[in-house]
Amino acid sequence: MRKPRVDRSERREEISGLLRRMAFSQTALRLCAEECSAALLKSEAANREDVLKARYLWEAGFPVYKTLVGYEYQNLRLPPNLSRADLAGSTFIKDKKNLALYGPVGTGKTHLATALGVLACKHGVRTRFFTAAQLVVRLSEGYAGGEVDPIVWTVARPSQGALKTCLSCPF
């Protein structure tokens, strides 16, 4: 059932009277309405961006939420062309460079992969997280059921950014 139309003429007259009392013109009212509309649209755009980033975090499937705050870099050897600042600023993602993490158990590979994936999501990059074991199991099950293509598509889905999958390899 439709709501009955509301007569806004009384409200407009009230606002016009208040503006006259306050020495505002109709032009001022239009400018005020434009400013209000612009502020409302900016707020809505920011909200939509936040919701999208939250959805990317959820879709990524991180086991836990990690950041680079408190990450211990002593077990990490970076390539000569990559610095800690590049990791923290996620410039390697923007530059579409690859990053492979490998090493013994307990060196922080999963922590770093998760933190970089979270950072990528915050920059608006669609990300997926799989451990090597999870990926092998999914591919094996998919192969047995004849559905490898959808699984491969999930892993290799084109993204707006470079980071498609954070892969933690327990070697």
C-alpha positions as a printed Julia matrix, in Angstrom:
171×3 Matrix{Float64}:
  0.0     0.0     0.0
  1.38    3.39   -0.96
  1.83    6.12    1.57
 -0.26    9.18    0.93
  1.63   12.12   -0.52
  2.85   14.57    2.04
  2.14   18.22    1.39
  5.51   19.89    1.78
  4.31   23.37    0.96
  3.75   24.18    4.64
  7.24   22.98    5.5
  8.73   25.04    2.66
  6.85   28.13    3.84
  8.11   27.57    7.37
 11.71   27.27    6.13
 11.32   30.35    3.92
  9.95   32.34    6.88
 12.87   31.27    9.06
 15.34   32.2     6.34
 13.76   35.64    5.97
 13.95   36.16    9.72
 17.6    35.18    9.62
 18.26   37.34    6.56
 19.0    34.4     4.27
 17.93   34.47    0.65
 16.53   31.66   -1.47
 19.97   31.49   -3.1
 21.47   30.76    0.31
 18.91   28.01    0.77
 19.86   26.41   -2.56
 23.57   26.64   -1.7
 22.86   25.1     1.69
 20.93   22.29    0.03
 23.8    21.72   -2.43
 26.34   21.59    0.4
 24.13   19.22    2.36
 23.68   16.99   -0.72
 27.43   16.98   -1.38
 28.18   16.08    2.25
 25.55   13.34    2.18
 26.91   11.87   -1.07
 30.5    11.96    0.23
 29.38   10.2     3.39
 27.51    7.56    1.38
 30.51    6.97   -0.91
 32.82    6.54    2.09
 30.35    4.14    3.71
 30.1     2.04    0.54
 33.9     1.87    0.32
 34.11    0.71    3.95
 31.44   -1.95    3.35
 33.29   -3.18    0.24
 36.58   -3.46    2.14
 34.83   -5.34    4.96
 33.35   -7.73    2.37
 36.8    -8.27    0.85
 38.15   -9.15    4.32
 35.33  -11.63    4.86
 35.7   -13.18    1.37
 39.47  -13.59    1.79
 38.96  -16.29    4.42
 41.79  -15.33    6.76
 42.06  -17.71    9.73
 42.71  -14.75   12.04
 43.03  -11.0    11.61
 46.71  -10.01   11.66
 48.58   -6.77   11.01
 52.23   -5.86   10.64
 52.15   -4.2    14.08
 54.33   -6.33   16.33
 55.58   -8.53   13.49
 59.12   -9.73   14.2
 61.25   -9.19   11.11
 64.37  -11.01   12.39
 63.49  -14.27   10.57
 62.64  -12.45    7.35
 65.04  -12.0     4.45
 63.75   -9.62    1.82
 64.94   -9.39   -1.77
 67.31   -6.47   -2.4
 64.68   -4.52   -4.32
 62.06   -4.81   -1.52
 62.19   -3.04    1.84
 60.11   -3.16    5.01
 58.62    0.17    3.97
 57.52   -1.4     0.68
 55.75   -4.16    2.64
 54.11   -1.79    5.12
 53.12    0.67    2.39
 51.99   -2.17    0.12
 53.82   -0.61   -2.81
 54.66   -4.08   -4.15
 50.9    -4.69   -4.49
 50.38   -1.44   -6.37
 53.4    -2.23   -8.56
 51.99   -5.74   -9.19
 55.08   -7.57   -7.94
 55.0   -11.14   -6.63
 56.11  -12.19   -3.18
 56.89  -15.82   -2.31
 57.13  -16.81    1.36
 59.05  -19.92    2.34
 61.01  -21.15    5.31
 60.88  -23.43    8.34
 57.91  -23.72   10.69
 57.43  -20.83   13.1
 59.17  -18.1    11.13
 56.04  -15.99   10.62
 55.09  -16.82    7.02
 51.38  -17.18    7.76
 51.4   -14.07    9.96
 53.06  -12.04    7.2
 50.81  -13.45    4.46
 47.7   -12.68    6.52
 48.87   -9.18    7.44
 49.71   -8.37    3.81
 46.38   -9.79    2.67
 44.51   -7.67    5.23
 46.47   -4.64    4.06
 45.57   -5.44    0.44
 41.87   -5.68    1.37
 42.09   -2.3     3.08
 43.49   -0.91   -0.19
 40.49   -2.29   -2.06
 42.14   -5.38   -3.57
 40.12   -8.6    -3.66
 42.21  -11.25   -1.91
 41.97  -14.98   -1.16
 43.84  -16.86    1.56
 44.73  -20.54    1.3
 47.38  -22.58    3.02
 49.17  -25.01    0.72
 47.47  -27.91    2.5
 43.99  -26.37    2.07
 44.63  -25.72   -1.6
 45.87  -29.26   -2.25
 42.81  -30.73   -0.48
 40.39  -28.49   -2.43
 42.06  -29.33   -5.74
 42.09  -33.07   -4.93
 38.41  -33.03   -3.97
 37.58  -30.98   -7.04
 39.5   -33.33   -9.31
 37.74  -36.35   -7.81
 34.36  -34.67   -8.31
 35.21  -33.31  -11.76
 35.03  -29.69  -10.59
 38.61  -28.47  -10.7
 37.83  -25.55  -13.0
 35.65  -23.63  -10.49
 38.28  -24.1    -7.78
 41.08  -22.91  -10.04
 38.9   -19.96  -11.08
 38.37  -19.08   -7.4
 42.12  -19.04   -6.8
 43.12  -17.3   -10.02
 40.12  -14.97  -10.37
 41.19  -11.73  -11.99
 41.45   -8.93   -9.52
 41.68   -5.18   -9.81
 45.01   -5.42   -8.04
 47.93   -7.76   -8.15
 47.5    -9.76   -4.96
 45.11  -12.57   -5.75
 46.14  -15.21   -3.27
 48.17  -15.19   -0.09
 49.74  -18.64   -0.01
 51.41  -19.87    3.13
 53.62  -22.87    2.42
 54.58  -24.89    5.52
 58.0   -26.26    4.54
